[in-house]
Amino acid sequence: MENLNDLCKKQHDLAVKLGNIESNFANIIFYPKNEIIVNFPVKLESGKIEMFKGYRIQHSNILGPYKGGLRFHHDVYLDECKALAYWMTLKCSLQSLPLGGAKGGIKFDPRLYSDEDMKRISIGFSGALYKYIGTDCDIPAPDVGTNSKVMDWMTASVQRINRTHDNGMFTGKSLEYGGSKGRSEATGRGVGLCLQSWADAKNVNLVDNTYIIQGFGNVGSFTAEYLDGLGMHCKGIGDHTGYYVSDSFINVKDAIKYCAKNKSLEGFDSVKVTKKEFFSIRCNVVILAALELQLCGDEALYINCDVLIEGANGPTDIDADKILENKGIDVIPDILANSGGVVVSYFEWLQNLRKEYWELDDIRRKLYDRMTATFKKVWEHSRENKMAMRTSAYILSLTNLQKNYEIKYNF
Ligand code: NAD
């Protein structure tokens, strides 16, 4: 499998070339400012002491404090965190947020650990990281394998160490512990809003349109729920246990309930197919909401849809991008499509700073405004310059970062 940071570099170089980004700045911005690696022991419920390796890549703070998720997954590696941190920087810049980019995680399989062990591992990690994070310095959030419970444990542990009530140093917390209404649904909702904006731009009526979705965790399930509300029909869903289709469409609400109870789609009432069969399904929309590098090279040849949306980070490689472009399939790129999560994380951070709680309607309206305005900006740039939306999103984002860098560092 391709190294994720190599994919990131290729996308970066293409945007630098086509967007006339200044070459010294282009080189500087690609490299993360800080690469933090911590090794820490955790005493598990069994009494065994296990060593864990955690990463935190602080990519850029040109626009504000570092911001990005923490991932618990058996495939976490340094170069993956670097790429994901770079994309966070670009995402925040594209959305004009006063935040930088970061990412981190621990390489282990959370499914193999009890809830109590997860708590001890989370507290161990935040204890090892606390010097490097903070409301005005670096603000982690949930990602694959982590959730509001993990953010609560980490926030409480850093509060104890720092003897503070401040809870703005993490986002994605539970509502009871300073989290924001609308944060859990935000990324999936943002994916849905991007699709609606695309449909408006293309004069497409989405009612009765069909879709398939890979990944049925936080992003995938909230996206499916949103598209259900638009009157769209789901032809297939997939997760780490396989791909599930149904002639009479997937009942999304049943699938969400099943997944919540069984922790995966394994055994869900439907027909199981291969990944190739799944991605060959004719539908209007394909949504990638699992992990990176899921659609690589020739795999894109199977895709038979009008538009593909990247709910996940980096799910499509350069070769697949070219194939999709040649097939005339629009790709709504990750740094735009899944930016709803960091937008509402920003709202959570603001609420924490101001000691306020905002209403859900207010948050949804603000998210709508940001997602539709940013989509429009990227769409118009891509049409005017006859380039893929990914390249346009990169160019807009890098140009904004370059302007800020020039002012900040007198460059
Ligand atoms: P999650 O852990 O809640 O869900 C991940 C889903 O992907 C699960 O359904 C899992 O079974 C599935 N999956 C894992 N490996 C797979 C494989 N090999 N093949 C098919 N399916 C597989 O994670 P999430 O928070 O939904 O994140 C999904 C993606 O979205 C990640 O790329 C993440 O970085 C990105 N993202 C998440 C957020 C957020 O707010 N959670 C924000 C922006 C981007």
Residues whose N, C-alpha, C, O or C-beta is under 5 A from the ligand:
A	BS01	NAD	P142 D143 V144 G145 T187 G215 F216 G217 N218 V219 G220 G238 D239 H240 A289 A290 L291 E292 G311 A312 N313 N338 G341
